[in-house]
Amino acid sequence: MTDRFKPESSESIWMIWNILEQLEEIHRLIWEMYEESLVELLTLPEDPT
């Protein structure tokens, strides 16, 4: 019964909150991948040209 009286705005706030949490997780995963490849790049010996 309480769901019936829940205002629309709070629903959209929860939607936005969930999206933000997902974005944060995606950002963390991308950053981990990026950091890993960056470390690999930095540890590669320089090409003598």
PyMOL Python script that loads the backbone (N, CA, C, O; Angstrom):
from pymol import cmd

cmd.read_pdbstr("""\
ATOM      1  N   MET A   1       0.811  -1.210   0.000  1.00  0.00           N
ATOM      2  CA  MET A   1       0.000   0.000   0.000  1.00  0.00           C
ATOM      3  C   MET A   1       0.852   1.272   0.000  1.00  0.00           C
ATOM      4  O   MET A   1       0.446   2.300  -0.542  1.00  0.00           O
ATOM      5  N   THR A   2       2.015   1.194   0.601  1.00  0.00           N
ATOM      6  CA  THR A   2       2.850   2.395   0.669  1.00  0.00           C
ATOM      7  C   THR A   2       3.364   2.801  -0.706  1.00  0.00           C
ATOM      8  O   THR A   2       3.590   3.984  -0.959  1.00  0.00           O
ATOM      9  N   ASP A   3       3.549   1.826  -1.597  1.00  0.00           N
ATOM     10  CA  ASP A   3       4.035   2.134  -2.942  1.00  0.00           C
ATOM     11  C   ASP A   3       3.061   3.042  -3.681  1.00  0.00           C
ATOM     12  O   ASP A   3       3.477   3.887  -4.474  1.00  0.00           O
ATOM     13  N   ARG A   4       1.790   2.872  -3.428  1.00  0.00           N
ATOM     14  CA  ARG A   4       0.764   3.658  -4.110  1.00  0.00           C
ATOM     15  C   ARG A   4       0.902   5.153  -3.786  1.00  0.00           C
ATOM     16  O   ARG A   4       0.592   6.002  -4.621  1.00  0.00           O
ATOM     17  N   PHE A   5       1.361   5.462  -2.592  1.00  0.00           N
ATOM     18  CA  PHE A   5       1.447   6.859  -2.170  1.00  0.00           C
ATOM     19  C   PHE A   5       2.834   7.460  -2.376  1.00  0.00           C
ATOM     20  O   PHE A   5       3.085   8.612  -2.022  1.00  0.00           O
ATOM     21  N   LYS A   6       3.716   6.672  -2.944  1.00  0.00           N
ATOM     22  CA  LYS A   6       5.067   7.188  -3.179  1.00  0.00           C
ATOM     23  C   LYS A   6       5.032   8.212  -4.315  1.00  0.00           C
ATOM     24  O   LYS A   6       4.497   7.921  -5.385  1.00  0.00           O
ATOM     25  N   PRO A   7       5.583   9.385  -4.105  1.00  0.00           N
ATOM     26  CA  PRO A   7       5.567  10.405  -5.168  1.00  0.00           C
ATOM     27  C   PRO A   7       6.453  10.015  -6.350  1.00  0.00           C
ATOM     28  O   PRO A   7       7.430   9.282  -6.197  1.00  0.00           O
ATOM     29  N   GLU A   8       6.100  10.506  -7.501  1.00  0.00           N
ATOM     30  CA  GLU A   8       6.839  10.191  -8.729  1.00  0.00           C
ATOM     31  C   GLU A   8       8.288  10.660  -8.658  1.00  0.00           C
ATOM     32  O   GLU A   8       9.191   9.991  -9.162  1.00  0.00           O
ATOM     33  N   SER A   9       8.498  11.793  -8.042  1.00  0.00           N
ATOM     34  CA  SER A   9       9.842  12.375  -8.025  1.00  0.00           C
ATOM     35  C   SER A   9      10.846  11.455  -7.340  1.00  0.00           C
ATOM     36  O   SER A   9      11.985  11.333  -7.790  1.00  0.00           O
ATOM     37  N   SER A  10      10.428  10.809  -6.256  1.00  0.00           N
ATOM     38  CA  SER A  10      11.369   9.931  -5.556  1.00  0.00           C
ATOM     39  C   SER A  10      11.729   8.739  -6.438  1.00  0.00           C
ATOM     40  O   SER A  10      12.853   8.240  -6.378  1.00  0.00           O
ATOM     41  N   GLU A  11      10.781   8.281  -7.255  1.00  0.00           N
ATOM     42  CA  GLU A  11      11.068   7.173  -8.162  1.00  0.00           C
ATOM     43  C   GLU A  11      12.153   7.564  -9.154  1.00  0.00           C
ATOM     44  O   GLU A  11      13.094   6.806  -9.389  1.00  0.00           O
ATOM     45  N   SER A  12      12.017   8.738  -9.726  1.00  0.00           N
ATOM     46  CA  SER A  12      13.025   9.177 -10.695  1.00  0.00           C
ATOM     47  C   SER A  12      14.367   9.416 -10.016  1.00  0.00           C
ATOM     48  O   SER A  12      15.419   9.193 -10.616  1.00  0.00           O
ATOM     49  N   ILE A  13      14.332   9.872  -8.759  1.00  0.00           N
ATOM     50  CA  ILE A  13      15.587  10.054  -8.022  1.00  0.00           C
ATOM     51  C   ILE A  13      16.275   8.708  -7.849  1.00  0.00           C
ATOM     52  O   ILE A  13      17.492   8.609  -8.010  1.00  0.00           O
ATOM     53  N   TRP A  14      15.510   7.676  -7.525  1.00  0.00           N
ATOM     54  CA  TRP A  14      16.111   6.350  -7.366  1.00  0.00           C
ATOM     55  C   TRP A  14      16.659   5.840  -8.687  1.00  0.00           C
ATOM     56  O   TRP A  14      17.712   5.205  -8.724  1.00  0.00           O
ATOM     57  N   MET A  15      15.949   6.117  -9.770  1.00  0.00           N
ATOM     58  CA  MET A  15      16.441   5.716 -11.092  1.00  0.00           C
ATOM     59  C   MET A  15      17.783   6.375 -11.376  1.00  0.00           C
ATOM     60  O   MET A  15      18.733   5.718 -11.803  1.00  0.00           O
ATOM     61  N   ILE A  16      17.849   7.670 -11.136  1.00  0.00           N
ATOM     62  CA  ILE A  16      19.091   8.412 -11.367  1.00  0.00           C
ATOM     63  C   ILE A  16      20.191   7.883 -10.463  1.00  0.00           C
ATOM     64  O   ILE A  16      21.337   7.735 -10.887  1.00  0.00           O
ATOM     65  N   TRP A  17      19.839   7.599  -9.220  1.00  0.00           N
ATOM     66  CA  TRP A  17      20.824   7.078  -8.263  1.00  0.00           C
ATOM     67  C   TRP A  17      21.396   5.756  -8.764  1.00  0.00           C
ATOM     68  O   TRP A  17      22.608   5.543  -8.727  1.00  0.00           O
ATOM     69  N   ASN A  18      20.511   4.863  -9.237  1.00  0.00           N
ATOM     70  CA  ASN A  18      20.968   3.567  -9.751  1.00  0.00           C
ATOM     71  C   ASN A  18      21.880   3.739 -10.952  1.00  0.00           C
ATOM     72  O   ASN A  18      22.900   3.059 -11.071  1.00  0.00           O
ATOM     73  N   ILE A  19      21.510   4.648 -11.840  1.00  0.00           N
ATOM     74  CA  ILE A  19      22.335   4.907 -13.020  1.00  0.00           C
ATOM     75  C   ILE A  19      23.703   5.427 -12.608  1.00  0.00           C
ATOM     76  O   ILE A  19      24.722   5.019 -13.165  1.00  0.00           O
ATOM     77  N   LEU A  20      23.724   6.322 -11.639  1.00  0.00           N
ATOM     78  CA  LEU A  20      25.000   6.860 -11.167  1.00  0.00           C
ATOM     79  C   LEU A  20      25.868   5.771 -10.552  1.00  0.00           C
ATOM     80  O   LEU A  20      27.081   5.747 -10.759  1.00  0.00           O
ATOM     81  N   GLU A  21      25.252   4.876  -9.800  1.00  0.00           N
ATOM     82  CA  GLU A  21      26.021   3.783  -9.202  1.00  0.00           C
ATOM     83  C   GLU A  21      26.607   2.894 -10.292  1.00  0.00           C
ATOM     84  O   GLU A  21      27.758   2.469 -10.194  1.00  0.00           O
ATOM     85  N   GLN A  22      25.823   2.610 -11.331  1.00  0.00           N
ATOM     86  CA  GLN A  22      26.322   1.796 -12.434  1.00  0.00           C
ATOM     87  C   GLN A  22      27.460   2.504 -13.149  1.00  0.00           C
ATOM     88  O   GLN A  22      28.461   1.880 -13.501  1.00  0.00           O
ATOM     89  N   LEU A  23      27.312   3.793 -13.362  1.00  0.00           N
ATOM     90  CA  LEU A  23      28.373   4.559 -14.014  1.00  0.00           C
ATOM     91  C   LEU A  23      29.652   4.530 -13.194  1.00  0.00           C
ATOM     92  O   LEU A  23      30.751   4.425 -13.739  1.00  0.00           O
ATOM     93  N   GLU A  24      29.500   4.623 -11.897  1.00  0.00           N
ATOM     94  CA  GLU A  24      30.663   4.589 -11.020  1.00  0.00           C
ATOM     95  C   GLU A  24      31.381   3.250 -11.153  1.00  0.00           C
ATOM     96  O   GLU A  24      32.610   3.202 -11.216  1.00  0.00           O
ATOM     97  N   GLU A  25      30.618   2.174 -11.196  1.00  0.00           N
ATOM     98  CA  GLU A  25      31.200   0.841 -11.335  1.00  0.00           C
ATOM     99  C   GLU A  25      31.911   0.707 -12.681  1.00  0.00           C
ATOM    100  O   GLU A  25      33.028   0.195 -12.753  1.00  0.00           O
ATOM    101  N   ILE A  26      31.257   1.171 -13.742  1.00  0.00           N
ATOM    102  CA  ILE A  26      31.856   1.117 -15.080  1.00  0.00           C
ATOM    103  C   ILE A  26      33.137   1.947 -15.109  1.00  0.00           C
ATOM    104  O   ILE A  26      34.153   1.521 -15.660  1.00  0.00           O
ATOM    105  N   HIS A  27      33.077   3.116 -14.520  1.00  0.00           N
ATOM    106  CA  HIS A  27      34.257   3.983 -14.478  1.00  0.00           C
ATOM    107  C   HIS A  27      35.406   3.301 -13.751  1.00  0.00           C
ATOM    108  O   HIS A  27      36.556   3.387 -14.180  1.00  0.00           O
ATOM    109  N   ARG A  28      35.097   2.626 -12.658  1.00  0.00           N
ATOM    110  CA  ARG A  28      36.127   1.935 -11.887  1.00  0.00           C
ATOM    111  C   ARG A  28      36.767   0.824 -12.729  1.00  0.00           C
ATOM    112  O   ARG A  28      37.987   0.663 -12.738  1.00  0.00           O
ATOM    113  N   LEU A  29      35.928   0.065 -13.433  1.00  0.00           N
ATOM    114  CA  LEU A  29      36.451  -1.019 -14.270  1.00  0.00           C
ATOM    115  C   LEU A  29      37.328  -0.472 -15.390  1.00  0.00           C
ATOM    116  O   LEU A  29      38.412  -0.993 -15.652  1.00  0.00           O
ATOM    117  N   ILE A  30      36.851   0.579 -16.045  1.00  0.00           N
ATOM    118  CA  ILE A  30      37.621   1.185 -17.133  1.00  0.00           C
ATOM    119  C   ILE A  30      38.940   1.725 -16.602  1.00  0.00           C
ATOM    120  O   ILE A  30      39.982   1.573 -17.238  1.00  0.00           O
ATOM    121  N   TRP A  31      38.890   2.356 -15.436  1.00  0.00           N
ATOM    122  CA  TRP A  31      40.107   2.920 -14.863  1.00  0.00           C
ATOM    123  C   TRP A  31      41.107   1.820 -14.542  1.00  0.00           C
ATOM    124  O   TRP A  31      42.305   1.981 -14.776  1.00  0.00           O
ATOM    125  N   GLU A  32      40.616   0.691 -14.001  1.00  0.00           N
ATOM    126  CA  GLU A  32      41.517  -0.422 -13.692  1.00  0.00           C
ATOM    127  C   GLU A  32      42.194  -0.925 -14.964  1.00  0.00           C
ATOM    128  O   GLU A  32      43.402  -1.161 -14.978  1.00  0.00           O
ATOM    129  N   MET A  33      41.412  -1.088 -16.032  1.00  0.00           N
ATOM    130  CA  MET A  33      41.987  -1.540 -17.301  1.00  0.00           C
ATOM    131  C   MET A  33      43.007  -0.533 -17.815  1.00  0.00           C
ATOM    132  O   MET A  33      44.102  -0.897 -18.244  1.00  0.00           O
ATOM    133  N   TYR A  34      42.628   0.735 -17.763  1.00  0.00           N
ATOM    134  CA  TYR A  34      43.489   1.795 -18.260  1.00  0.00           C
ATOM    135  C   TYR A  34      44.781   1.861 -17.457  1.00  0.00           C
ATOM    136  O   TYR A  34      45.868   1.989 -18.019  1.00  0.00           O
ATOM    137  N   GLU A  35      44.650   1.771 -16.144  1.00  0.00           N
ATOM    138  CA  GLU A  35      45.810   1.836 -15.271  1.00  0.00           C
ATOM    139  C   GLU A  35      46.752   0.671 -15.569  1.00  0.00           C
ATOM    140  O   GLU A  35      47.971   0.839 -15.604  1.00  0.00           O
ATOM    141  N   GLU A  36      46.176  -0.504 -15.781  1.00  0.00           N
ATOM    142  CA  GLU A  36      46.978  -1.684 -16.071  1.00  0.00           C
ATOM    143  C   GLU A  36      47.771  -1.498 -17.365  1.00  0.00           C
ATOM    144  O   GLU A  36      48.974  -1.756 -17.403  1.00  0.00           O
ATOM    145  N   SER A  37      47.098  -1.053 -18.414  1.00  0.00           N
ATOM    146  CA  SER A  37      47.788  -0.858 -19.690  1.00  0.00           C
ATOM    147  C   SER A  37      48.803   0.278 -19.594  1.00  0.00           C
ATOM    148  O   SER A  37      49.856   0.237 -20.231  1.00  0.00           O
ATOM    149  N   LEU A  38      48.478   1.284 -18.797  1.00  0.00           N
ATOM    150  CA  LEU A  38      49.411   2.393 -18.609  1.00  0.00           C
ATOM    151  C   LEU A  38      50.688   1.904 -17.928  1.00  0.00           C
ATOM    152  O   LEU A  38      51.792   2.280 -18.320  1.00  0.00           O
ATOM    153  N   VAL A  39      50.528   1.069 -16.914  1.00  0.00           N
ATOM    154  CA  VAL A  39      51.692   0.513 -16.220  1.00  0.00           C
ATOM    155  C   VAL A  39      52.514  -0.330 -17.190  1.00  0.00           C
ATOM    156  O   VAL A  39      53.744  -0.273 -17.178  1.00  0.00           O
ATOM    157  N   GLU A  40      51.837  -1.109 -18.030  1.00  0.00           N
ATOM    158  CA  GLU A  40      52.553  -1.916 -19.022  1.00  0.00           C
ATOM    159  C   GLU A  40      53.338  -1.023 -19.973  1.00  0.00           C
ATOM    160  O   GLU A  40      54.490  -1.310 -20.299  1.00  0.00           O
ATOM    161  N   LEU A  41      52.715   0.050 -20.411  1.00  0.00           N
ATOM    162  CA  LEU A  41      53.399   0.978 -21.311  1.00  0.00           C
ATOM    163  C   LEU A  41      54.620   1.592 -20.645  1.00  0.00           C
ATOM    164  O   LEU A  41      55.671   1.747 -21.268  1.00  0.00           O
ATOM    165  N   LEU A  42      54.474   1.935 -19.391  1.00  0.00           N
ATOM    166  CA  LEU A  42      55.578   2.581 -18.684  1.00  0.00           C
ATOM    167  C   LEU A  42      56.726   1.619 -18.414  1.00  0.00           C
ATOM    168  O   LEU A  42      57.882   2.035 -18.334  1.00  0.00           O
ATOM    169  N   THR A  43      56.413   0.345 -18.274  1.00  0.00           N
ATOM    170  CA  THR A  43      57.469  -0.618 -17.966  1.00  0.00           C
ATOM    171  C   THR A  43      58.132  -1.175 -19.220  1.00  0.00           C
ATOM    172  O   THR A  43      59.141  -1.875 -19.132  1.00  0.00           O
ATOM    173  N   LEU A  44      57.567  -0.865 -20.389  1.00  0.00           N
ATOM    174  CA  LEU A  44      58.199  -1.316 -21.631  1.00  0.00           C
ATOM    175  C   LEU A  44      59.537  -0.600 -21.816  1.00  0.00           C
ATOM    176  O   LEU A  44      59.645   0.598 -21.554  1.00  0.00           O
ATOM    177  N   PRO A  45      60.537  -1.323 -22.260  1.00  0.00           N
ATOM    178  CA  PRO A  45      61.811  -0.648 -22.552  1.00  0.00           C
ATOM    179  C   PRO A  45      61.660   0.282 -23.751  1.00  0.00           C
ATOM    180  O   PRO A  45      60.899  -0.007 -24.675  1.00  0.00           O
ATOM    181  N   GLU A  46      62.360   1.359 -23.735  1.00  0.00           N
ATOM    182  CA  GLU A  46      62.242   2.337 -24.820  1.00  0.00           C
ATOM    183  C   GLU A  46      62.830   1.782 -26.104  1.00  0.00           C
ATOM    184  O   GLU A  46      63.818   1.047 -26.107  1.00  0.00           O
ATOM    185  N   ASP A  47      62.181   2.164 -27.197  1.00  0.00           N
ATOM    186  CA  ASP A  47      62.647   1.724 -28.513  1.00  0.00           C
ATOM    187  C   ASP A  47      63.817   2.597 -28.950  1.00  0.00           C
ATOM    188  O   ASP A  47      63.660   3.812 -29.078  1.00  0.00           O
ATOM    189  N   PRO A  48      64.955   2.020 -29.174  1.00  0.00           N
ATOM    190  CA  PRO A  48      66.067   2.837 -29.684  1.00  0.00           C
ATOM    191  C   PRO A  48      65.873   3.163 -31.162  1.00  0.00           C
ATOM    192  O   PRO A  48      65.910   2.273 -32.012  1.00  0.00           O
ATOM    193  N   THR A  49      65.672   4.417 -31.454  1.00  0.00           N
ATOM    194  CA  THR A  49      65.466   4.802 -32.865  1.00  0.00           C
ATOM    195  C   THR A  49      66.573   5.738 -33.312  1.00  0.00           C
ATOM    196  O   THR A  49      66.585   6.177 -34.462  1.00  0.00           O
TER     197      THR A  49
END
""", "prot")
cmd.dss("prot")
cmd.show_as("cartoon", "prot")
cmd.util.cbc("prot")
cmd.orient("prot")
